[in-house]
Each structure stands twice: as C-alpha cells, then as structure tokens.
C-alpha cells in the first residue's frame, strides 16, 4: 500500500517516483492512495470512498473521469 507517494515532491520528481512505482509493481496488486491526477490515470481501477464507504468502482480510468 502506497499512501500519497507523489504528494510532496516537485512535479518532475513526482513523475519519476510514479514511473518507478509503476515499474516495480507491474504485474502485482498494489493499493495506491492518491488524489493526484497522474496516479489516478495510471490505475487499472479506481475505488471512490465517501465517508469511509465505497461509492464507486471504476475500471480503465480516463482523464475525463477524474
């Protein structure tokens, strides 16, 4: 589980961190907690929570859905 791994760094560093995360987690189930658009767009699925409850599960997330 990764909780906001790209929240603090500058945009270039955040992009590099995300690329590395995607590389080392390829083929593995990974939970990425993020509000960052790039992280959401890189996901195979997005789970939306509201008040701690699942309100939506979306496959093949696109930038239009973010």
Backbone as CSV, one residue per row, in Angstrom:
resi,resn,N_x,N_y,N_z,CA_x,CA_y,CA_z,C_x,C_y,C_z
1,UNK,0.847,-1.170,0.000,0.000,0.000,0.000,0.890,1.229,0.000
2,UNK,0.598,2.134,-0.898,1.340,3.391,-1.003,0.367,4.535,-0.744
3,UNK,0.674,5.354,0.233,-0.212,6.456,0.608,0.402,7.774,0.154
4,UNK,-0.142,8.335,-0.927,0.272,9.619,-1.485,1.785,9.718,-1.729
5,UNK,2.364,8.765,-2.471,3.821,8.800,-2.677,4.293,9.975,-3.526
6,UNK,3.390,10.643,-4.219,3.793,11.763,-5.075,3.271,13.094,-4.555
7,UNK,2.831,13.149,-3.308,2.216,14.362,-2.763,3.225,15.479,-2.501
8,UNK,4.392,15.174,-1.949,5.314,16.217,-1.520,6.292,16.752,-2.547
9,UNK,6.830,15.893,-3.409,7.885,16.348,-4.324,7.389,17.322,-5.399
10,UNK,8.358,17.990,-6.029,8.042,18.834,-7.178,7.515,17.946,-8.307
11,UNK,6.855,18.526,-9.318,6.219,17.723,-10.372,7.166,16.757,-11.096
12,UNK,8.387,17.167,-11.374,9.328,16.283,-12.081,9.706,15.088,-11.214
13,UNK,9.963,15.328,-9.943,10.308,14.236,-9.028,9.105,13.326,-8.812
14,UNK,7.919,13.905,-8.681,6.706,13.111,-8.506,6.478,12.193,-9.708
15,UNK,6.715,12.703,-10.906,6.560,11.888,-12.117,7.567,10.740,-12.122
16,UNK,8.790,11.017,-11.691,9.820,9.976,-11.640,9.465,8.915,-10.598
17,UNK,8.960,9.352,-9.445,8.543,8.409,-8.399,7.413,7.530,-8.916
18,UNK,6.414,8.124,-9.554,5.287,7.356,-10.076,5.757,6.354,-11.126
19,UNK,6.647,6.772,-12.007,7.178,5.859,-13.032,7.883,4.679,-12.380
20,UNK,8.674,4.940,-11.341,9.372,3.859,-10.638,8.384,2.935,-9.929
21,UNK,7.381,3.518,-9.300,6.357,2.717,-8.618,5.658,1.812,-9.624
22,UNK,5.264,2.362,-10.761,4.587,1.560,-11.783,5.490,0.454,-12.300
23,UNK,6.773,0.739,-12.422,7.724,-0.256,-12.919,7.868,-1.423,-11.936
24,UNK,8.070,-1.129,-10.653,8.305,-2.204,-9.682,7.029,-2.933,-9.276
25,UNK,5.865,-2.347,-9.533,4.609,-3.010,-9.168,3.913,-3.669,-10.359
26,UNK,4.500,-3.569,-11.542,3.897,-4.172,-12.737,3.629,-5.657,-12.489
27,UNK,2.395,-6.080,-12.759,2.028,-7.480,-12.582,1.658,-7.837,-11.153
28,UNK,1.609,-6.839,-10.272,1.280,-7.085,-8.866,0.062,-6.245,-8.478
29,UNK,-0.678,-6.748,-7.533,-1.778,-5.966,-6.986,-1.193,-4.933,-6.043
30,UNK,-1.520,-3.676,-6.279,-0.971,-2.584,-5.483,-2.087,-1.610,-5.138
31,UNK,-2.130,-1.198,-3.892,-3.097,-0.200,-3.461,-2.380,1.138,-3.376
32,UNK,-2.809,2.071,-4.184,-2.237,3.414,-4.219,-3.295,4.400,-3.754
33,UNK,-3.036,5.051,-2.635,-3.951,6.058,-2.109,-3.467,7.398,-2.631
34,UNK,-4.297,8.064,-3.424,-3.860,9.329,-4.012,-5.036,10.199,-4.415
35,UNK,-4.762,11.493,-4.472,-5.691,12.447,-5.049,-5.061,13.085,-6.281
36,UNK,-3.852,12.652,-6.601,-3.106,13.211,-7.718,-3.603,12.617,-9.037
37,UNK,-3.878,13.466,-9.997,-4.420,13.045,-11.287,-3.548,11.974,-11.961
38,UNK,-2.232,12.144,-11.970,-1.349,11.185,-12.650,-1.468,9.792,-12.039
39,UNK,-1.554,9.719,-10.728,-1.695,8.421,-10.068,-3.020,7.764,-10.384
40,UNK,-4.075,8.559,-10.418,-5.402,8.028,-10.737,-5.440,7.537,-12.183
41,UNK,-4.874,8.320,-13.091,-4.887,7.941,-14.506,-4.038,6.708,-14.780
42,UNK,-3.048,6.434,-13.941,-2.188,5.265,-14.138,-2.832,3.974,-13.637
43,UNK,-3.918,4.101,-12.889,-4.553,2.936,-12.269,-5.378,2.124,-13.263
44,UNK,-5.461,0.826,-12.996,-6.346,-0.050,-13.760,-7.776,0.082,-13.251
45,UNK,-7.910,0.373,-11.963,-9.208,0.555,-11.331,-9.100,1.688,-10.327
46,UNK,-10.199,2.378,-10.115,-10.268,3.399,-9.073,-11.456,3.096,-8.178
47,UNK,-11.236,3.173,-6.889,-12.303,2.986,-5.914,-12.510,4.334,-5.234
48,UNK,-13.724,4.846,-5.303,-14.054,6.134,-4.699,-14.732,5.898,-3.361
49,UNK,-14.198,6.557,-2.327,-14.755,6.448,-0.985,-15.433,7.753,-0.605
50,UNK,-16.493,7.642,0.173,-17.154,8.816,0.730,-17.570,8.450,2.152
51,UNK,-17.013,9.140,3.103,-17.320,8.821,4.495,-16.867,7.434,4.892
52,UNK,-15.797,6.955,4.266,-15.275,5.630,4.577,-15.997,4.485,3.894
53,UNK,-16.947,4.793,3.040,-17.704,3.759,2.327,-17.412,3.819,0.830
54,UNK,-17.364,2.671,0.203,-17.157,2.597,-1.237,-18.425,3.093,-1.931
55,UNK,-18.259,4.108,-2.786,-19.414,4.636,-3.523,-19.299,4.373,-5.013
56,UNK,-18.106,4.013,-5.490,-17.931,3.710,-6.907,-16.650,2.923,-7.111
57,UNK,-16.701,2.008,-8.070,-15.524,1.290,-8.538,-15.507,1.464,-10.051
58,UNK,-14.429,2.024,-10.550,-14.338,2.340,-11.968,-13.136,1.625,-12.567
59,UNK,-13.331,0.944,-13.686,-12.238,0.297,-14.397,-11.782,1.209,-15.526
60,UNK,-10.538,1.037,-15.954,-9.983,1.795,-17.076,-10.233,3.290,-16.906
61,UNK,-9.671,3.836,-15.860,-9.850,5.246,-15.523,-9.269,6.125,-16.625
62,UNK,-10.023,7.131,-17.016,-9.538,8.092,-18.020,-9.480,9.480,-17.391
63,UNK,-8.795,10.371,-18.041,-8.697,11.726,-17.501,-10.057,12.407,-17.444
64,UNK,-10.994,11.996,-18.268,-12.336,12.583,-18.268,-13.085,12.210,-16.991
65,UNK,-12.737,11.049,-16.401,-13.436,10.580,-15.211,-12.839,11.161,-13.938
66,UNK,-11.711,11.806,-14.038,-11.011,12.295,-12.842,-11.531,13.653,-12.454
